[in-house]
Amino acid sequence: MKKSPVKSPVKFKLALHWQIIIGMILGVVFGISAVLMGWSSFVTDWIQPWGKIFVNSLKMIAMPLVFISLIQGIASMSDISKLSRLGTRTIAIYLVTTVVAITIGLVLANVIQPGKAFSEEKRAEFAQKYAEKTKSSQEKALAVTESNPLQPIIDIVPDNVVAAATNNQNMLQVIFFAVLFGVALVMIDFKKGEIIKKGFDALNDLVIQIVEILMLFAPYGVFALLSFLIVDFAEGDLNKVIELFKVVGIYCLTVVLGLFLMVVFYVGILMIFARYNPFQFFQGIAPAQLLAFSTSSSAATLPVTMERVNKFLGVPKEIVSFVLPVGATVNMDGTSLYQGVAALFIAQAYGMDLTIVQQLGIVLTATLASVGAAAVPGAGILMLVIVLEQAKIPSDGINLILGVDRLLDMCRTVVNVTGDATVSLLVAKSENERLDGE
């Protein structure tokens, strides 16, 4: 009698976003345990470095991914005028969403008035605690405001493209050169150009494969990042965290509510203008959102965002490779919204009532400042100082929000990345592309 063949066990693999969520939850639990058990130095010395390694690996691949995929995308266009349309529509939509974000922040801050609950005693306490960090931010902002008014445009054109490629903050310079390279590639002799195009096709596949390899370590990376965040935030005592949130809790809730409303706005415009299924959108973009939350960096998240928007949302490569790198540099909806709330919060804490004209000035300044913001953690504070100085609000007031800025930075980076993905879908729809979630 023949034996029946043994069936192999069913292989079950969690989706990437669930793996990252589990890593985040375990990281928070371990971080709290480390504070309670007095293991803070162990987390700092032996756990945090793995989080840094993961973030560095993502940043490492961001620049070559942008350069290669952008050239490949442009080279695949038979009509160069399409690139002009993409650029115009992308910048226009980014500016609109930025203005909407700042307006939402200002409206909420006017209605809730979080700064009115802030006491003068706490203001003095925070001023002393964060004096050094406040001074550093003010000096950096002063250097920016004293530069040539056309400096942001000057900075787009690199004097050395190799040097520009060594710093993720120079992403726009690399994009400029890649666009120039791609356009020239289309214009040269077809046979000669075809050889180079095939090379970039192979390089693009190679870089995407590297991103997929790196994402295997994402759950461990976010575990390390969240563990250290808790330890660093608590400073060895969880009671400090509770006390901090009692003082600035209303401010934090106002910012988070504004960020939530901004995501609702994204869903609305996706459903109206792109007729895109929001559930499929969030399912596709979830790993990028979770990484954005863990790393607080649009630049570090960019490789994952590009992969998810292309493979899981169905946006063509030539659109993804242009819209998302530009968005990671100039589109800061979450950061802009936070600036609106923070500016009014600080003004209210100092007993200042801003006029409509002053608030419109905040909208304009924050919109312009967002274009030059670096896609790295902490850039929002530099932008905020510029906004405060323009509105004649004491920039020393940033010490009132520095304690919780790291956590809010995580939340607003999620919105920044979500906004980039949303705009890429809208641009694709405007080009009559067929999307997977329609």
C-alpha positions, 0 to 999 in steps of 0.5 A, a space after each residue: 500500500 502506497 503512503 500518501 505524500 506528506 503535505 508541506 506546511 503552509 508558509 505564512 508571512 506577515 505583510 511588511 506593514 504588520 511586521 513594522 507595526 510589531 517592531 514599533 510596539 515591541 520597541 515602545 514596550 522595551 523602551 518603557 521597560 528599560 526606563 523602569 529597570 534602569 537600562 537606559 545606558 544599555 539601550 543607548 550603547 547597544 540598541 540605538 546604533 542599530 536604528 542609526 545603521 538602518 536609517 543610514 542605509 536608507 539614506 545611502 540608497 536614496 540619492 542613487 535611486 533618485 538619480 537613476 530612476 529619474 534619468 530612466 523615467 525621462 529617457 522613456 518619454 518620447 515627448 519632452 513636453 510631458 516633462 514640462 507638464 509634469 513639473 508645472 502640475 507637480 509644483 502647483 499641486 504641492 503649493 496648493 496643499 501647503 497653503 491648505 495645511 497652514 490654513 488648517 493649522 491657523 484655524 485650529 489654533 484660533 479656535 482651540 487657543 492652546 497657548 492661553 493655558 500656558 502659565 508664565 512660570 512654565 514659560 520661564 522654566 522651559 526658557 531656561 531648560 532649552 536656552 542653548 538649543 533655542 539659540 542654535 536654531 536662531 543663529 541658523 535661521 539668521 544665516 538663512 534670512 540674511 542670504 540673497 532672496 534668490 538664493 533658493 534658486 541659485 542653490 538648485 544649480 550645483 557647481 559640482 554634481 559629485 559633491 552635491 550627490 554626497 549630501 541628501 540635503 542637496 536632492 534638488 541639485 541632483 534632480 536638476 542634473 538628472 533632468 538635464 542628463 535625461 533630456 540630453 539622452 533623449 536628444 542624442 542619436 537613438 542608437 547611442 542613446 539606447 545603449 545608455 538607456 539599457 544600462 540605466 534600466 539594469 541599474 534601476 532594477 539593481 537599486 530597487 533590489 537593494 531597497 527590498 533587501 534593506 526592507 527585510 531589516 525594517 522591523 528591527 530598525 524601527 524597534 531600535 529607533 522606538 526603544 531609544 526614543 522612549 529612553 531619550 524622551 523620559 531621561 530616566 524618569 517616566 514621570 517627566 514625560 507625564 509632566 511634560 504632556 500635562 503642560 503642552 498636552 493641548 498644543 500636542 492635541 491641536 497639532 495631531 488633530 490638524 495632521 489628521 484633518 490634513 490626511 482627511 483632506 488627502 482622502 477627499 481629493 483622491 476620491 474626487 479628482 483621482 477616483 482612487 480607493 482610499 483603503 487601497 491607498 493606505 494599504 499600499 503606502 502603510 510601510 512608508 508611513 510607518 518608516 516615516 514615523 520611526 525615522 522622522 525623515 522624508 529622505 530616509 523614507 524616500 526609497 520605500 515611498 517610491 517603491 510602494 507608490 510604483 509597485 502597489 499604487 500603480 503610478 508609472 516610474 517616470 512620474 514617481 521618479 520625478 514627483 516624489 524626490 521633488 516632494 521629499 524636498 519641497 513638499 512639507 504639508 505636515 511641517 507647514 501645518 505644525 508651524 501655523 499651530 506653533 506660531 499662534 501657540 507661542 503668540 498666545 503664550 506671550 499674550 499677543 493677538 495676531 491680526 488677519 494680515 499677520 496670519 496671512 503673512 505666516 501663510 506666505 512665509 511658511 509656504 516659501 520656507 517649506 520649499 527650502 526645508 531639508 528633508 531631515 529630522 529637525 528642519 521644521 524648527 529652523 523654518 519655524 524661527 523664520 516664520 516667528 521672526 517675520 510675524 514679530 513673535 519672540 523666537 525665544 518662544 520655540 523653547 516652549 515646544 522643543 520638549 515635544 518636538 521630536 514626537 510631533 516631528 514623527 507625526 508630521 513626517 507621516 503627513 509629509 510622505 502621505 502628501 507626496 504619495 497623494 500628489 503623485 497619484 493626482 499628477 498621474 491621473 492628470 496624465 490620464 494614466 490607468 491606476 490600480 486603485 480606481 
